[in-house]
Amino acid sequence: MPLSDPRQLRLLLARYADLRIAQVRGERRRPGDLEELVATLCAVTGTAHIDEAVAAADALLAETGRPARRARTAPGAAPLLAA
């Protein structure tokens, strides 16, 4: 399921970053939100793991001429991308 609109891909990456930050902070979210978003990112990038999906999304956005910015991460958290 390739994503043709870079804005939509940026929105998915931003939402992923928000959910990961909330997870690291211990904030409560609706159960399944992060898992659902990870599955979506993997599907739209054609990958099987979130790390691969984030890298692929970054590469796809770089091809559009406006790569995603790297977001700051919480100590001990996995690297995140922000739109």
Buried (B, 14 or more C-beta within 10 A) or exposed (E): EEBEEBEEBBEBBBBBBBBBBBBBEEEEEEEEBBEEBBEBBBEBBEBEEBEBBBBBBBEBBEEEEEBBEEBEBEEEEEEBBBB
